Amino acid sequence: ELAQAMGRGWKLILKSFLPKGSPPAVMHDAQKAAITVELGGRCRTLPAEIDRVAEILCNAFLNVMRHYAMIDGEPAYESTWWTGKQHALLAGASGLYIANPDIQFQQPLKKGDCLATIVDLYGDELAQVTAPVDGMIFGLRSLNTVQMGDWCCFYAEIEGEIEGLMQVG
């Protein structure tokens, strides 16, 4: 419900409880609602983008407060949401990381689709990062070098779709 209350532009709701001590795990243990918001990553912290990201987050937080009647105003919602679980796809080799230029965020992909290639200094392929299941990307590495085991992609395995808002409370 909390994720749905973020408003328009927030269509992806994924479950992923991290090890003990992470903020979502602490909130879960306390039986409180919590979400982690992902928006753009490192490239969105550049001066040209930071104000836009701040505005998007501010609007989402205000929508949550409207949803819970903490402030006046009518909240806005998406009509449907994708639900599923998160996968962190890791590098199978160390080298230069080259994302597939045709990949777009939150667009359907098929199991086995190539998301990125890792090459050596001569351009010889060392490994590929592929979609583990049907789903979509919601985070992609922006650094062009990678060490074996580094994260390359945050991938959403879509398990269902929700229509309409869950009941408040």
C-alpha positions as CSV (number, residue, x, y, z in Angstrom):
1,E,0.0,0.0,0.0
2,L,2.8,2.4,0.9
3,A,4.5,1.8,-2.5
4,Q,1.2,2.3,-4.3
5,A,0.7,5.6,-2.5
6,M,3.8,7.0,-4.1
7,G,1.6,8.1,-7.0
8,R,2.0,8.3,-10.7
9,G,5.3,7.2,-12.2
10,W,5.9,4.5,-9.6
11,K,4.6,1.3,-11.2
12,L,7.2,-1.3,-10.0
13,I,6.8,-2.9,-6.5
14,L,9.4,-5.5,-5.6
15,K,10.0,-7.5,-2.5
16,S,13.5,-8.0,-1.3
17,F,14.4,-8.3,2.3
18,L,18.1,-7.7,2.9
19,P,20.1,-9.2,5.8
20,K,19.6,-8.2,9.4
21,G,20.5,-4.6,10.1
22,S,19.4,-3.1,6.8
23,P,16.7,-0.4,7.1
24,P,14.0,-2.6,5.5
25,A,14.8,-5.6,7.7
26,V,14.7,-3.4,10.9
27,M,11.3,-2.0,9.9
28,H,10.1,-5.5,9.0
29,D,11.2,-6.9,12.4
30,A,9.4,-3.9,14.1
31,Q,6.2,-4.8,12.0
32,K,6.2,-1.4,10.4
33,A,5.7,-0.5,6.7
34,A,8.8,0.6,4.9
35,I,10.0,1.0,1.4
36,T,13.3,1.6,-0.3
37,V,13.0,4.1,-3.2
38,E,15.3,3.6,-6.2
39,L,15.5,6.5,-8.6
40,G,18.2,6.9,-11.1
41,G,21.3,5.9,-9.2
42,R,24.7,7.5,-9.5
43,C,24.1,9.3,-12.8
44,R,21.1,11.1,-11.3
45,T,23.3,12.8,-8.7
46,L,24.9,15.0,-11.3
47,P,24.0,18.7,-11.0
48,A,21.8,18.8,-14.1
49,E,19.7,16.0,-12.7
50,I,19.6,16.4,-8.9
51,D,16.8,19.1,-8.9
52,R,14.6,16.9,-11.1
53,V,15.1,13.9,-8.9
54,A,14.4,16.0,-5.8
55,E,11.1,17.2,-7.3
56,I,10.0,13.7,-8.3
57,L,10.7,12.4,-4.7
58,C,9.1,15.4,-3.1
59,N,5.9,14.9,-5.2
60,A,5.9,11.2,-4.2
61,F,6.3,12.0,-0.5
62,L,3.5,14.6,-0.7
63,N,1.3,12.0,-2.5
64,V,1.9,9.5,0.3
65,M,0.9,12.2,2.9
66,R,-2.3,13.0,1.0
67,H,-3.1,9.2,0.7
68,Y,-2.9,8.9,4.5
69,A,-4.8,12.2,5.1
70,M,-1.8,13.7,6.8
71,I,-2.1,16.8,4.6
72,D,-5.0,18.2,2.5
73,G,-5.4,17.4,-1.2
74,E,-6.4,14.5,-3.4
75,P,-3.7,11.9,-4.0
76,A,-3.0,10.6,-7.5
77,Y,-2.3,6.9,-8.3
78,E,-1.2,4.6,-11.1
79,S,-4.0,2.4,-12.3
80,T,-1.9,-0.8,-12.3
81,W,1.4,-1.9,-10.7
82,W,3.8,-4.7,-11.5
83,T,4.8,-6.8,-8.6
84,G,7.7,-9.3,-8.2
85,K,11.1,-9.8,-6.8
86,Q,14.4,-8.2,-7.3
87,H,17.6,-9.9,-8.6
88,A,21.1,-8.3,-8.5
89,L,22.9,-9.6,-11.5
90,L,26.6,-9.9,-10.9
91,A,29.7,-9.7,-13.2
92,G,31.0,-13.1,-14.3
93,A,34.4,-11.6,-15.2
94,S,36.5,-8.6,-14.6
95,G,36.9,-6.1,-17.5
96,L,35.2,-3.4,-19.4
97,Y,31.4,-3.3,-19.0
98,I,29.4,-2.5,-22.1
99,A,25.6,-2.2,-21.6
100,N,23.4,-3.2,-24.5
101,P,22.5,0.2,-26.1
102,D,19.0,-1.1,-26.9
103,I,18.0,-1.8,-23.3
104,Q,15.5,0.5,-21.7
105,F,14.3,0.7,-18.1
106,Q,11.1,-1.1,-17.1
107,Q,10.5,-2.6,-20.6
108,P,9.7,-6.3,-20.9
109,L,12.7,-8.6,-21.6
110,K,12.9,-12.3,-22.2
111,K,15.0,-14.9,-20.3
112,G,18.4,-15.0,-22.0
113,D,18.3,-11.5,-23.5
114,C,21.8,-9.9,-23.5
115,L,21.8,-7.0,-21.1
116,A,25.6,-6.3,-21.2
117,T,28.9,-7.7,-22.4
118,I,32.2,-7.7,-20.4
119,V,35.3,-7.5,-22.6
120,D,39.0,-7.3,-22.1
121,L,41.2,-4.4,-23.3
122,Y,41.4,-5.9,-26.8
123,G,37.6,-6.1,-27.1
124,D,37.5,-9.9,-26.7
125,E,34.3,-11.0,-24.9
126,L,34.9,-12.4,-21.5
127,A,31.3,-12.8,-20.3
128,Q,27.7,-11.7,-20.9
129,V,25.1,-10.5,-18.4
130,T,21.8,-12.0,-19.5
131,A,18.2,-11.8,-18.2
132,P,17.8,-14.7,-15.8
133,V,14.0,-14.8,-16.3
134,D,11.3,-12.9,-18.1
135,G,11.2,-9.4,-16.5
136,M,12.7,-5.9,-16.8
137,I,15.6,-3.8,-15.7
138,F,15.2,-1.1,-13.1
139,G,18.8,-0.3,-12.4
140,L,21.9,-0.5,-14.6
141,R,25.6,0.0,-13.9
142,S,26.9,3.3,-15.1
143,L,30.6,2.6,-14.5
144,N,32.5,1.2,-17.5
145,T,34.8,-1.1,-15.5
146,V,33.7,-4.1,-13.5
147,Q,35.3,-6.7,-11.2
148,M,34.1,-10.3,-11.0
149,G,31.2,-10.3,-8.6
150,D,30.3,-6.6,-8.8
151,W,26.7,-5.7,-9.4
152,C,25.8,-5.0,-13.1
153,C,22.1,-4.7,-13.1
154,F,19.1,-4.7,-10.8
155,Y,16.5,-6.9,-12.5
156,A,12.8,-7.3,-11.7
157,E,11.2,-10.7,-12.0
158,I,7.6,-9.8,-12.6
159,E,5.2,-12.2,-10.8
160,G,1.9,-10.3,-11.2
161,E,0.0,-7.1,-11.7
162,I,-2.2,-5.2,-9.3
163,E,-5.1,-3.2,-10.5
164,G,-6.6,-0.4,-8.4
165,L,-5.3,0.7,-5.0
166,M,-5.2,-1.5,-1.9
167,Q,-7.3,-0.3,1.0
168,V,-5.8,2.2,3.4
169,G,-4.6,0.7,6.7
